[in-house]
Amino acid sequence: MFRDESARVIKNVEAKARRRALGSKKSNPAPNSKLSPSPMIFETRGKSLTLLTPKSTRAPSSTVEAPPNWTTDDTDLLPSPDSGSFPSTPLTAMLYNLNPTLQERGTALFFARYVVTNENWCHQRFDFVRDVWKPASMQPERQVDGVMASMTALGLISWAHSTGCGETWEAARKSYCTALRLTTEALQNPVEAVKDTTMLAILILICFSMMDATTPETVHAWRGHIDGAIAIAEMRGVSQFQTHGGIGMFKMLCQLVMISCIQRQLPMPQSLIDLRNELAKVQMIQDPTWQMSESIYKILQARYDITRGFITEPRAIVNCLLAIEYDFETMLATLPQQWNYRTISVNKRHPGIYQRLCHVYPSTSVASIWNSVRACRMLILETLVSQLQLLFDQGLATSQDNEEYVKSVQVLRTLRDGIIASVPHHNGLVTPHGNGSARSSISSVTVRDTPSPPAVSPPSVSSPGSTAGRRISSGAGPTVLDPLKAVDDPDEEARRFMLLASSTNTIIWPLFVVGMSSVCTPEMKTYVVERLQAICAETGDRAADAVAGMIEEHELGVEWPDAGFRSRYNASPSDVALKGT
């Protein structure tokens, strides 16, 4: 019935188009002229694209024609079969054969990847963009503003990262330069400088610079955008908290500034902390993760004080780190009950699941929060262990230090296992049967196949007390003072950091911390490398493959020194597996 009706409609349309063509025979185009019943033309790199022309033809780049006089008769858009240009494709499919311009593609990719994206795809989501900006017009001759140009640039460079297309990369750079010029002009006007659209354009440019920061010059540009955004936020003051979009942009700015402070080894700017406190008064924020950011700010301040020589004694450093670790434990105790995860076992071996055990979370965003906390705590505890070792070497350690040492090592292993167990959820491999409670016993799930190559499942996760034959990184893994296990070349260190900061998948950074940590076993290292390579193969995130290469080149060092340090601590593993690990 549907086919009969479709055939009838097409037949009527063709007949009407034939009559229209015969009636206007004198006005038919010459054989070499452009075949287009509509004068709308889109210019793309010297080629004119029309709605219906099946063969592309050259047109002068300066060709500009008046917009068409649209009517309610859709057959005006149909070609005449007598004109010799009747397409071989069905008429109903013509619109799907249109080639979008690079600007259209870049804007579409921006919205797909940064606005309506899956929660696991990107941790910098511009879901507030509709509250801040709307395009002035959809006509091809519309004037491009700074927001539109920056959106196009970010969308195109994201696509270039996935495809490696040089032409797309070049187009992204050109759009970036346009956005930079337009935004700079807006900053010259005191009224325009504090508008939401100006701040939005700067935030998008910051994200672009993070993905493009492969040289010292681009890293410097990224820092310049960050500093400019901070100055604009200070000028906007508390008035920026009057709208949902303004609040969303300020929160994103705080996140981006925090990343910059980590890379530059600086504390969080006090002006942003003060504005953040004002926002807490206005919005009465009850989000538990709000406290997590405060704990990270304390880490930044502690690292700054240590590297600048304000805190030098190992004992003072240990006490400072213990206080921050306690803050994280307190924050985890306030997490909503519905944020708890379930430990489940799979019913078959799978290369994407370590030891047939994994965690299932209420959502991927909740899993990302857990892993962010785990990664931060691992950095703190790695630093704590290294400082306690100094106390042991100096003969200044006490029995309490010995207990803290062993406890830190055991919690490190539990945090490591938690990140490893979250990977299947992040990759969408598990589909639990039923909706059991987060406190329920281990349940069985079905594992979904992936395009990953078959491999033998790694051995079991070692128990907290098992250290036989295990080798770890010499001294410590990534620490608060050295989160990247930095090489001697500062430029290479900056490149590594920007690679991690700009990665689109939220599991990459936690996997990096695990793969480089002092508690990573050779089997776990292999698993981490394989999972990162699988992420690259399945999502096109080239940062994952680059991080896998870093971990693969990282050599595991000697075993933990003097196992006798741990012998005096007789608590069971459950005593140190604190909530949140």
C-alpha positions in Angstrom: 0.0 0.0 0.0 2.8 2.4 0.9 4.6 1.5 -2.4 1.5 2.1 -4.4 0.9 5.5 -2.8 4.5 6.5 -3.3 4.5 5.5 -6.9 1.3 7.5 -7.5 2.8 10.6 -5.9 6.1 10.4 -7.8 4.1 9.8 -11.1 2.0 13.0 -10.5 5.1 15.0 -9.6 6.9 13.9 -12.7 4.0 14.7 -14.9 3.6 18.1 -13.4 7.3 18.8 -13.8 7.1 17.7 -17.5 4.3 20.1 -18.2 6.2 22.9 -16.4 9.3 22.2 -18.5 7.4 22.2 -21.8 5.7 25.5 -20.8 9.1 27.1 -20.2 11.0 25.5 -23.0 12.3 28.9 -24.3 13.9 29.7 -20.9 15.6 26.3 -20.5 19.4 26.7 -19.8 22.0 26.1 -22.5 23.8 22.7 -22.3 26.9 24.3 -20.8 25.1 26.5 -18.4 24.5 25.7 -14.7 21.5 23.4 -14.3 19.6 24.7 -11.3 16.0 25.5 -11.0 16.9 27.5 -7.9 19.5 30.4 -7.9 20.8 29.5 -4.4 24.5 28.8 -4.6 26.9 27.6 -1.9 30.6 28.3 -2.5 33.0 25.6 -1.5 36.7 25.9 -2.4 36.0 27.3 -5.9 33.1 24.9 -6.7 29.5 25.9 -6.8 27.1 23.5 -5.2 23.5 23.6 -6.1 20.6 21.7 -4.7 19.9 19.6 -7.7 22.8 19.7 -10.2 24.0 16.1 -10.5 27.3 17.3 -12.1 29.4 19.9 -10.4 30.6 22.8 -12.5 33.1 25.5 -12.1 31.8 29.0 -11.1 33.7 32.2 -10.5 34.4 32.6 -6.8 32.8 36.1 -6.8 29.4 34.8 -8.0 26.7 36.0 -5.7 23.0 35.7 -6.6 19.9 36.9 -5.1 18.0 34.6 -2.8 15.2 32.6 -4.4 11.5 33.5 -4.3 10.2 30.5 -2.4 6.7 29.4 -3.2 4.5 26.7 -1.6 4.9 24.6 -4.8 7.7 22.2 -4.0 7.8 21.1 -7.7 9.8 24.2 -8.4 12.8 22.3 -6.9 12.3 19.4 -9.3 14.4 19.0 -12.5 12.7 18.4 -15.8 13.2 14.9 -17.3 13.2 16.6 -20.7 16.1 18.8 -19.9 18.5 15.9 -19.8 19.5 16.5 -16.2 17.0 14.1 -14.6 19.0 12.4 -11.8 19.4 8.6 -11.6 18.9 8.8 -7.8 15.3 8.7 -6.5 13.9 12.2 -6.0 13.1 11.5 -2.4 16.8 10.9 -1.7 18.2 14.0 -3.3 18.5 16.0 -0.1 20.6 13.3 1.6 23.2 13.7 -1.2 24.0 17.3 -0.4 27.7 17.9 0.5 27.9 20.2 3.6 30.4 23.1 3.6 33.2 22.9 6.1 31.6 25.5 8.2 28.4 23.6 8.4 30.3 20.4 9.2 32.4 22.0 11.9 29.3 23.5 13.6 27.5 20.3 13.4 30.4 18.4 14.9 30.7 20.9 17.7 27.1 20.4 18.7 27.4 16.6 18.3 30.5 16.3 20.4 30.3 19.1 22.9 26.6 19.9 23.4 24.4 16.9 22.9 27.2 14.4 23.3 27.2 11.1 25.3 28.3 11.8 28.8 31.4 9.6 28.3 32.6 11.3 25.2 33.7 14.6 26.6 34.2 16.1 30.0 33.9 19.7 28.7 30.2 20.0 27.7 28.7 23.2 26.4 25.2 22.1 27.2 24.4 25.7 28.2 25.2 27.1 24.8 21.6 27.6 23.8 21.1 29.9 26.8 23.9 32.1 25.7 24.0 32.2 21.9 21.6 31.8 18.9 22.6 32.2 15.3 21.4 35.4 13.7 20.4 33.8 10.4 20.8 30.5 8.6 21.2 32.2 5.2 24.6 31.6 3.5 25.4 35.3 3.4 24.9 35.7 7.1 27.7 37.4 9.0 29.9 35.0 11.0 30.4 36.0 14.6 33.1 35.0 17.1 31.0 32.2 18.6 30.2 30.7 15.2 33.8 30.8 14.1 35.1 29.3 17.3 32.5 26.5 17.2 33.5 25.7 13.6 37.2 25.6 14.6 36.7 23.3 17.5 34.4 21.0 15.6 36.8 20.8 12.7 39.9 20.2 14.8 38.0 17.4 16.7 37.3 15.8 13.3 40.9 16.3 12.2 42.1 14.6 15.3 40.0 11.6 14.5 40.7 11.3 10.8 44.1 12.9 10.4 42.9 14.9 7.5 45.3 17.7 6.7 42.7 19.7 4.8 40.3 19.7 7.7 43.2 20.7 10.0 44.0 23.7 7.8 40.3 24.7 7.7 40.2 24.5 11.5 43.2 26.8 11.9 41.7 29.3 9.5 38.4 29.3 11.4 40.4 29.7 14.6 42.2 32.8 13.3 38.9 34.3 12.3 37.4 33.6 15.7 40.5 35.0 17.4 40.2 38.3 15.3 36.5 38.7 16.0 36.9 38.0 19.7 39.8 40.4 20.0 37.7 43.1 18.4 34.9 42.4 20.9 37.4 42.8 23.8 38.2 46.3 22.7 34.7 47.4 23.5 34.0 47.5 27.3 30.4 46.6 26.7 31.0 43.7 24.4 33.9 42.4 26.5 31.7 41.4 29.4 28.9 39.8 27.4 28.1 36.1 27.6 28.8 35.6 24.0 32.4 36.9 24.4 33.1 34.6 27.3 31.6 31.7 25.4 33.8 32.3 22.4 36.9 32.5 24.7 36.0 29.2 26.4 35.6 27.5 23.0 39.0 28.9 21.9 40.6 27.6 25.1 39.3 24.1 24.2 40.6 24.5 20.7 44.0 25.5 22.0 44.1 22.5 24.2 43.6 20.1 21.3 46.1 22.1 19.1 48.8 22.6 21.8 51.6 20.6 20.2 54.3 23.2 20.2 55.5 25.7 22.8 53.9 28.5 20.8 50.4 26.9 20.9 50.8 26.1 24.6 51.7 29.8 25.2 48.5 30.8 23.3 46.4 28.4 25.4 47.8 30.0 28.5 47.0 33.5 27.1 43.4 32.5 26.5 43.2 31.2 30.1 44.6 34.4 31.6 42.3 36.5 29.4 39.2 34.5 30.5 40.2 35.0 34.2 40.4 38.8 33.6 37.0 38.8 31.9 35.4 36.7 34.7 36.8 39.2 37.3 35.2 42.1 35.3 31.9 40.3 35.0 31.7 39.8 38.8 28.7 38.3 40.5 26.4 39.5 37.7 27.4 36.5 35.6 25.6 34.3 38.1 22.2 35.7 37.2 21.6 33.2 34.3 22.0 29.5 33.8 24.4 30.1 31.0 26.6 32.4 33.0 26.8 29.9 35.9 27.6 27.1 33.4 30.4 29.1 31.8 31.9 30.1 35.1 32.0 26.4 36.3 33.7 25.4 33.0 36.2 28.3 33.4 37.1 27.0 36.9 37.7 23.6 35.5 39.9 24.9 32.6 41.8 27.2 35.0 42.4 24.2 37.3 43.9 22.3 34.4 46.1 25.2 33.6 47.3 25.5 37.2 48.2 21.8 37.2 50.3 22.3 34.1 52.0 25.5 35.3 52.4 24.4 38.9 50.5 27.3 40.3 47.7 27.6 42.9 44.1 28.4 42.0 43.7 32.2 41.5 42.2 33.7 44.7 39.9 35.9 42.6 38.2 32.8 41.2 38.0 31.2 44.6 36.3 34.3 45.9 33.8 34.3 43.0 33.2 30.6 43.5 32.3 31.3 47.2 29.9 34.0 46.1 28.3 31.5 43.7 27.9 29.0 46.5 26.0 31.7 48.5 23.7 32.6 45.5 22.9 29.0 44.4 23.1 27.2 47.7 25.0 24.4 46.1 24.6 20.9 47.7 26.5 19.0 45.0 29.1 16.7 46.8 31.5 17.2 43.9 31.7 20.9 44.8 33.8 19.9 47.8 36.0 17.7 45.6 37.1 20.8 43.7 38.0 22.5 46.9 40.2 19.5 47.8 41.9 19.7 44.4 42.6 23.4 45.1 44.3 22.4 48.3 46.4 20.0 46.4 47.5 22.8 44.0 48.3 25.0 46.9 50.3 22.3 48.7 52.3 21.5 45.6 53.0 25.2 45.1 54.2 25.6 48.7 56.4 22.5 48.4 58.0 23.4 45.1 58.6 27.0 46.2 60.3 25.8 49.4 57.6 27.1 51.8 57.2 23.5 53.1 60.4 21.5 53.1 60.4 19.0 56.0 59.1 15.5 55.1 57.1 15.5 58.4 55.3 18.7 57.4 54.6 17.4 53.9 53.2 14.2 55.3 50.9 16.0 57.6 49.7 18.3 54.8 49.0 15.3 52.5 47.2 13.4 55.3 44.9 16.4 55.8 44.0 16.5 52.1 43.4 12.7 52.0 41.1 13.1 55.0 39.1 15.8 53.1 38.6 13.3 50.2 37.4 10.6 52.6 35.0 13.1 54.2 33.6 14.1 50.8 33.1 10.5 49.8 31.1 9.9 53.0 28.6 12.5 51.8 27.9 11.0 48.4 24.3 10.1 47.7 23.4 6.5 48.3 22.2 6.2 44.6 25.8 6.9 43.5 27.1 3.7 44.8 28.2 1.0 42.3 27.7 -2.7 42.2 30.4 -5.3 41.8 29.4 -7.9 39.3 30.9 -11.0 37.7 30.7 -11.8 34.0 29.6 -15.2 32.7 32.5 -15.5 30.2 36.0 -14.4 29.6 36.4 -11.1 27.8 39.6 -9.2 26.9 37.9 -6.0 28.1 37.2 -7.2 31.6 40.0 -7.9 34.1 39.5 -11.0 36.2 35.8 -11.3 35.2 34.9 -8.7 37.7 33.7 -5.1 37.0 31.7 -2.3 38.6 28.4 -1.0 37.3 27.4 2.6 38.1 24.1 4.5 37.9 25.6 6.5 35.0 28.9 7.1 33.2 29.1 10.6 34.7 29.0 9.1 38.2 31.7 6.6 37.2 33.8 9.5 36.0 33.4 11.3 39.4 34.5 8.1 41.2 37.5 7.8 39.0 38.5 11.4 39.3 38.5 11.0 43.1 40.5 7.7 42.8 43.1 9.3 40.5 43.6 12.3 42.8 43.9 10.1 45.9 46.4 7.9 44.1 48.6 11.0 43.4 48.3 12.0 47.1 49.1 8.5 48.4 52.0 8.0 46.0 53.5 11.3 47.3 52.8 10.3 50.9 54.6 6.9 50.5 57.6 8.6 48.9 57.8 11.1 51.8 57.4 8.3 54.4 60.2 6.5 52.8 62.4 9.6 53.3 61.5 9.5 57.0 62.5 5.8 57.2 65.8 6.6 55.4 66.5 9.3 57.9 65.6 7.2 60.9 62.9 9.6 61.9 59.9 7.3 61.3 57.6 6.3 64.1 55.2 3.3 64.5 52.4 5.6 63.3 54.4 6.3 60.1 54.8 2.6 59.6 51.1 2.1 59.8 50.4 5.0 57.5 52.9 3.6 55.0 51.2 0.1 54.9 47.7 1.6 54.9 48.6 3.9 52.0 50.0 1.0 49.9 46.9 -1.1 50.5 44.5 1.7 49.7 46.6 2.5 46.5 45.9 -1.1 45.4 42.2 -0.8 46.1 42.0 2.5 44.2 43.9 0.9 41.3 41.5 -2.1 41.3 38.5 0.3 41.3 39.7 2.1 38.2 40.4 -1.1 36.4 37.0 -2.5 37.3 35.2 0.6 35.9 36.7 0.3 32.4 34.0 -2.1 31.1 31.2 0.3 32.2 33.0 3.2 30.5 33.3 1.2 27.3 29.7 0.0 27.4 30.6 -3.7 27.7 28.2 -4.8 30.4 24.4 -4.9 30.6 23.3 -6.0 34.1 20.3 -8.2 34.5 17.8 -6.6 36.9 18.1 -3.6 39.0 19.8 -4.9 42.1 20.7 -2.7 45.0 24.2 -1.2 45.1 24.8 -3.1 48.3 23.6 -6.4 46.8 25.9 -9.4 46.4 27.8 -10.1 43.2 25.5 -10.7 40.3 25.9 -12.1 36.8 25.7 -10.0 33.7 25.9 -10.5 29.9 28.9 -9.1 28.2 28.5 -7.4 24.8 31.0 -8.2 22.1 33.2 -5.5 20.8 35.4 -5.1 17.7 38.5 -5.5 19.9 40.8 -8.3 18.8 40.6 -11.5 20.8 43.1 -11.9 23.6 43.6 -13.9 26.7 42.0 -12.5 29.8 44.7 -11.3 32.3 45.3 -13.1 35.5 43.4 -12.3 38.7 43.8 -9.0 40.5 46.4 -9.5 43.2 45.2 -9.4 46.7 46.4 -6.5 48.9 48.9 -8.7 50.7 50.3 -10.4 47.6 53.6 -8.9 46.5 55.6 -12.0 45.4 57.3 -11.5 42.0 55.7 -8.1 41.5 57.8 -5.2 40.2 56.8 -1.6 40.5 58.1 1.8 39.4 61.3 2.8 41.2 60.5 5.1 44.1 56.9 6.0 43.3 54.4 6.4 40.5 52.9 9.7 39.4 52.8 12.1 42.4 51.4 15.4 43.3 54.9 16.9 42.6 55.4 14.9 39.4 52.0 13.8 38.0 53.4 12.9 34.5 56.6 11.1 35.5 58.0 14.0 33.5 61.0 13.7 31.2 63.8 16.2 31.3 62.4 18.1 28.3 59.9 20.8 29.5 58.4 21.0 26.0 57.8 17.2 26.0 56.3 17.5 29.4 53.9 20.2 28.2 53.0 18.1 25.2 52.2 15.1 27.4 50.0 17.2 29.7 48.0 18.8 26.9 47.5 15.4 25.3 46.0 14.1 28.6 44.0 17.2 29.3 42.5 17.4 25.8 41.5 13.7 25.5 37.8 13.3 25.0 37.3 10.1 27.0 37.1 10.5 30.7 38.7 7.1 31.5 42.0 7.9 29.8 43.5 10.0 32.6 42.7 7.5 35.4 44.1 4.7 33.2 47.3 6.7 32.8 47.6 7.1 36.6 47.1 3.3 37.0 49.5 2.3 34.2 52.3 4.6 35.6 51.7 3.9 39.3 54.0 2.0 41.6 51.3 -0.6 42.3 50.7 -1.5 38.6 51.6 -5.1 37.9 53.0 -6.2 34.5 49.6 -7.9 33.7 47.7 -4.8 34.6 50.0 -2.7 32.5 49.3 -4.9 29.5 45.6 -4.6 30.1 45.7 -0.8 30.4 47.7 -0.5 27.2 45.3 -2.8 25.3 42.2 -1.0 26.6 43.6 2.4 25.6 44.4 1.1 22.1 40.9 -0.3 21.9 39.4 3.1 22.8 41.4 4.6 19.9 40.3 1.9 17.5 36.6 2.1 18.5 36.2 5.9 19.0 39.0 7.5 16.9 40.5 9.2 20.0 44.1 9.3 19.0 45.1 10.7 22.5 44.2 7.2 23.9 46.8 5.6 21.5 49.4 8.2 22.4 48.9 7.6 26.1 49.1 3.9 25.6 52.5 4.5 24.0 53.7 6.4 27.1 52.7 3.6 29.4 54.2 1.0 27.1 57.5 2.8 27.2 57.4 3.2 30.9 59.6 0.6 32.7 58.6 -1.0 35.9 61.2 -0.6 38.6 62.4 -2.4 41.7 60.1 -4.0 44.3 59.0 -2.2 47.4 61.9 -1.7 49.7 62.1 -3.5 53.1 58.9 -5.5 53.3 59.4 -5.5 57.1 57.8 -2.0 57.2 54.5 -3.6 56.5 54.8 -6.6 58.9 53.9 -4.6 62.0 50.5 -3.5 60.5 48.1 -6.4 61.2 44.8 -4.8 60.2 42.7 -6.7 57.6 42.3 -5.3 54.1 38.7 -4.4 54.9 39.9 -2.0 57.6 41.8 0.1 55.0 39.4 -0.3 52.0 37.7 3.0 52.9 34.5 4.0 51.2 35.2 5.4 47.8 38.0 3.1 46.9 
